[in-house]
Amino acid sequence: MNTQYDLIVLGSGPGGYVAAIRASQLGLKVAIVERENLGGICLNWGCIPTKALLRSGEVLHNMQNAKEYGLSVEGKIVADLDAVVKRSRGVAKQLNQGVTHLMKKNKITVHMGDGKITAPGKMTVKGEKGEEKLTAKHIIVATGARARDLPFAPADGKRIWTYRHAMMPSEMPKKLLVIGSGAIGIEFASFYNDLGADVTVVEMLDRVVPVEDAEISKFLEKSLKKQGMNIMTGAGVEKLDVNAKGVKAAIKDAKGKVETTEFSHVIVAVGIVPNTEDIGLEALGIKTDRGHIVTNATCQTSVEGFYAIGDVTQPPWLAHKASHEGVIAVEAIAGGHPHAMDPLNIPACTYCHPQIASVGMTEAKAKEAGHDIKVGNFPFIGNGKAIALGETEGFIKTVFDAKTGELLGAHMIGAEVTELIQGYTVGKTLETTEAELMDTVFPHPTLSEMMHESVLDAFGRTLHM
């Protein structure tokens, strides 16, 4: 069987399936190739099911603190881990079925199996229909990435877990070690802490969530310690010895002292490895950097006719970045004039407790770039809606260029900030200045009023603090 398409998309994650849909909208004949589940890692094993788990942890936390809201709950509130996981898998299944529907609705042909590029414009798929040979004028590689293993202790799914094992645990961890404090590590640390595990987080760098603004990192570490977590920064895991009962971890602290501690389970969250093996890139000479495919601002690779999007390319490695890249790539293929991807306009969200969200430059990065800056800061405790919600922990920080008023960055920690950050993201995309933000009317009472106050504070005009 030899089928001709205008575009083949290899991988059906949030980048791949969105690219396929946009291509179909533009009148292209499209095929998508997927080896496992439509929706990719994000929908089936990442973004969505983890948020379902975190929601269960959040509800449990609120129930355990019901007295603070004048409510009485009889008996001990406990988590049923099996039921929590079952709900999470149900959410993933529902969305997987949704993507399947979208493929049919947009007349996109789905080939299930392992795809390999054999020559320019040619791909072989080995799967449920045997071996299929596909041809297309253009190919988009959207194969994503997988969790990076520790070289001295690869994940076994029993005692040493990746995020995927942590989403479907065989048992509840009693004493959990999380290695790495990026978004994935901190989210699972937060979830299992809410469910009652004794959690230790080890971070090699000098602060947790190290890509975030330093003030955010400091605030989060204080909050996590208050919740009962043991946070070790500037530390590293030297050795892991697995036995039938758990894991013995040799951890070197910031002062260079090594101590061995026993844990029931370990979650490794030390980065990702791009899925570029065995898909034919080497034969074509497509340029990579440490395994990740190198692309230009419109997602084109070093070889004509080939594009790449999502986690298989350069950072940031975020689902919404992949989706947007999919649209950019397809519009370039279709002969349009798409805008270039600007990493500084991509928001980042971490769904721990409290939540973190940011866009643009940190204060330190803005200074390094040579900007004379103005910084605004407004705390949740000064906001009426936050007080009414009982969510007074957190703050919103804004960074402006002092000369032009350009919004350089925004950084938040607290309740629902992952929903609030898009306001600043739109502002940055529109190249707004402090004047437009100050003149914008924010509804009362809402958490969004803190966004206004933070801008006002940067220019010495805050009203409610």
N, C-alpha and C positions, 0 to 999 in steps of 0.2 A: 504494500500500500504506500503510495507516494502522494502527499497532499501539499498543495501550494497555498501559502498564505501571504498576506502583506506583512504581518508581524507575528513572531512567536515570542511569548514571554515565558522564560524559564523560572518557575517559582511563583506560588500563588499567595504569598503573604500580603500585608497591607500595601506594599509597593506594587507587587505583581498584579494582583487582581484589580487594583484601581487603574493601573496602566492599561490593562486589557479593556476595562469598561470605557475609559476615555477614548481609546483607539476605536472601539466600536461606534461610539458616538460620532466620531469624525469620519465614519464610513469605511474604515479599514476592515479587511477580513482577518480575524484574529484567532490564534490558538494559544492556550495556556497549558503548560506542562507542569505537573505536580507529582512528586513521588510519595507523598504521605497523606496530608489532609488539606483540603481547600481552606484558605485562610492563614496557612503557615503557622509558624511558631507563635506569633503574637496572639492570634485569635484562639488557638488551641492549647498552647502551653506557656503563654507569656502574659501580655498586657491584660487581657480580659479575665481569664480565670484567676489570676493573682488578685485582681481588684475585687472579685467575688469573695475570695478568702479574707482579704483585708476588711471588707464590709462586715463579714461575720464577726471578726475581731473587734471592730468598732462598736457594733451593736452589743456585744458581750460587755465591753468596757462601759458603755452607757447604762446598761442594765445593772451592773455591779455598783454604779454610782447613782442609782435612782433616787436615793434619799436627798441628794443635793437639789433635786427638782421637786421636792415635796411629795415624792411617790414612795409607796411601800410595796416591796416585792417579797412575798413569803417564800421561805426556803432558800437553799443555796443555788446560786446561778452557776451552771457548769456548761462546758462546751462538749458537744458530741462530735468528735473529730471526723468520724466516718460520715456523719450527716453534713457537716460543713464541706467536706471534700466532694460529696455527692452533689450538693447544690452547685459548687464551682464547676464540676464537669458538665452539669446540665446546662449551665449558662454557655459554656464553650460549644456544646453540641447544638444549641439553638442558633448560635451565630454561624457555625459551620454550615448549617442548613440554609441560613440566609445568604451566604456567599454562593452556595450551589444554585439557589434561585436566581441570584443576580447574573450568574453566568448564562443561564437559560434565557432570562429576560433580554439580555444584550446580545444573544446569538453568538456567544463565544464558545468555540469548540474546546473541550477539556480532554487532554490526553494524560491519563494516570500512569506514571512510571518514571524511571530514571532517564533523564534527558542528557545527551552528550552532543556537543557541537563537533561535527566531523570535518567541516570545511566552511568557508564563507557562505552564509545563507542556508546551511544545511544542518539538520539535527536528527539524531536517531533516538527513539524512545523505546526502552525495553520495559514492558509492564504487563498489565492485565490482558492486553490484546496481542501479546507477542512482541515482535519488533516492528515498529513503524518508522518510516522515513518521511520527515517533514522538510519542506523548503520554504523560505521566506526572504523577502527583500531586506528585512531588518530583524534583529534579535535583541531582546532586552534580557540581561542576566539579573535575576532578582532572587538569588538562592539563599540570601540571609547568612546567618552565623550560628554557632553553637557555643556552649559554655567551655571555657578554658579549664583544663585539668591542672592540678598541681603535679609537676613532674615526678615528685617522690611519693605521691599518694593519689592515684587516679580514683575517681568516684566509683563506688561499687554498688550504689543504690541501697545498701543496707545500713552502713554506719557513716559513710562519706557520701554526701548528696550534692548534686547540682540543683539548680532551680526546679528542674523537671521532677526530680525525686521529691523535693520539698513540697510540691503541689499535690502529690499523691502518696503521703507517708504511710508506711506500713504500721507505724506506731507513733504515739505522741512522744516527742523528745522531752526528757526530764531535765537534762543539762545540755544545752546547745552551744556549740562554738560556731560563730559565723566569721569566715575569713573574707575580708573585704567590706568596705562601707560605702560602696557606690549605691545607686538606686536599688538594685536587686538585693544586695546584702542587707541594707537597712530595712527594706520592706518586709523581708522574711523575718528579720530580727524583731521587728515591731509586731508582726502577726503572731509569732510563737510566744513572745512575751505577753501579749494580751491573753493568750490561751493558757498561760500559767507556767511556761517553761522558764528555767533559770538560764538567762542568755548572756553570753560573752561575745563582744565584737572586737576583732583584732584588725587594725588598719596600719599598713606599712608607712603611710605618710603621716604628717604631724597633726592632721585633723580629719574628722569624719566628713563624709560627702565632700571630698577635697576639690571637686570642680565648681562647687558653689562659692558664693561670697563668704569671706572669712567670718563675718558676723553671724551669718546663717549657721555655719558649722559650729561655732561656739555655743549658740543658743540651743541647737539641736542636741549637742553632747550633754549639756546641762539638763535638758528635758529627759533624755533617755536614761541618764543616771538617776534622775528623780523617780522614773518609772521602775527602777530596780535593775537596770542592765549594768553589766560591767563593761566599760569601754576602755580599750587599750590602743592608744595611738602611738605612732613611732615604733611600732612593735612588729614582730614577724614570727611566723610559725616555722620552726626549724625542722620538726619531724612529727609524723603522725604514726602511731603504732595501733593497728586495729586488732581487737580481740572479740570474743563472743559477747562480752558484756558492754563494750563501748570502744572509745578511742582515747589513747594517752597522747596528749599534745605537748611537745616541748616548745614553749613560747619565750622568745627573747623580748624583754620589755625595752622601753626607751632608754634605760640606763645600761643596757647590755647584759642584764642578768637573765639567765635562762632558768625557767621553772617548768616542771612537768605537772600537768593537771589532767584529770580524767573527765571525759564528757561522754554522754550517751550517743550523741550524733554530731556531725560536722557538716555545715553547708559551705561549699566553696563558691565564692562569687568574686573571682579575680580577673574578670574580663572575658572576652569572646575570641573565637577563632572563625574567620570567614570560611564559608563553604565554597571553596574554589577548586577543590581537588576533583579529579575525574569528570570534569565537565567540558574538557577540550580546550581550555584557555591557552595552555602551553604551546600547542601545535600552531595556534594562530598568532602567537607572539603578543598577546594582549598584555599591556604593562600593568604590573602590580607593585605595591609598596607594603612590605611585611605581610603579604598575603592578600591584602585588600586591593581591589581593582581601582586603578587611577582613572578619574573622569574629569571632564571640564565642567564649566558652569551649567551646561545643558545636558549633562550626564552622558556625553559621548566618550567612548574609550579611545585608546590609541589606534584601533583598527576600524576602518570605515564600515558602517552598517551595524556596528555593535554598540550597545548602550548598557549601562549598569546602574542600578539604583539600590538604595537601602543599606543594610548592614554589611553587605559584601563590598561596599565602597568605603570611602573615608568617613570619619565621624562628623557630627554626632550620630550615634546609633540609636535612632528613635523611630517608632512606627509612623508618626505623622510626617517626619522628614521623608521617609521612604515613599509614602503616598503622594506627597507633593512632587517628589522627584519623578515619580511615575507619570504624572500629568505633564511635567516639563519635558521629559524625554519624548513622550508620544506627540506632543505638539510640535517639537522640533522635527520628528520623523514625518509628520503630516505636512511639513512645509510652512508652518506658522512661525511666529517670532516670540517664543516664550521668554518670560523674564528669567534672569539668572538666579540660581539659589543663593541666598545670603544667609550664612550660618548664624549671624547675629540677630536674625529675625525669627529664629526657631526657638519656641519655648520648651523648657524642660520641666518635668513634674516628677516628684517622688511622693508616693502615697503612704508614707509612714504616719505615725501619730506623734507630733503634729505634722501636717503636710508641708511640702516645700515646693515652690515654683519660682522660675526665673526666666528672664529673657535678656539677651544683650550682654554687655560687659559688666564684670564685677568692678567694684571700686578700685581694686588693685590693678586690674587689666586696663582700666581707663587711664589711670595715672601712668602706667607703663607705655601706653600709646601716645603720651604727651599731652593729654587733655588737662586743661585747668577746669576743675570740676566743682559742682555744687551737689551736696548730698542731703536728701530728705529722709526722715525716719518717723514713722507713727506707730504706736503700740496698740494692740487689740484692746487693752484695758481702757483706752480712751474712746472706744466705740460703743454706742448704745446697743446695737444689734448683737455684738459679741458678748456683752454683759448679759443680755437677755437670754442668749443661747447657752450661757455658762461656759463659753469658749474664749477666755480672756488671755490665753497664752499665745504669744506671737507678735510679729511686727511686719511692717511693709517698708521697704527701703527703695529709694529711687536715686539714680545717678544721672546728672545733667552736665552738658558742656556749659561752663560758666559764660562763655562769650556768645555762643549762638543759641543757647537754650535747647539744643537738641537732646532728646531723651536717649541716653547711652545705654542704660540698663535698668532693670527692675528686679527686685529680689524679695521673696515673701516666705514667711513661715507662720503656720497657724491653720485654723479650720477653713476648709474649702478654698484655699488659695489656688489649688489646681484649676478651679473654675474661674477665679478672678484674673489670672495672669493674661488671659486672652485680650483683656482691655488694653493693657500696655503693648501687647504684640500687635494689635491693630494700629495703635498709635505709632509704633516704630515703623511699621510697613508704610504708613501714610506720611512718614517723616515729620511727625508732629513736634512742636516745641512746647515749652512750659506754658506759653500763653494760651494755646488751644486747650490744654488740659485744665488749666485754672478756670477757663471760661465755660467748661463743660459742666452741666448740671447733673449731679449724682443723686439718685433717689434715696429718701430717708424713710425708715431706718434700714440700712443695708450695710453689709461688710464692705461693699465697694466704696463707701464714703472714706475709708482709710486710704484708698488709692489717691483720692483728691487731697486729703490732708498731708500725705507724704510729699506730694508735689509742692503744696503750699509751704511745707516746712523747709524744703530745699532753698526756698527764696525768702525765708524769714516771715512767712505770712500765715502760719498755722493758726487755726481758729479754736480747736477743741483740746488743746494741751498746753 
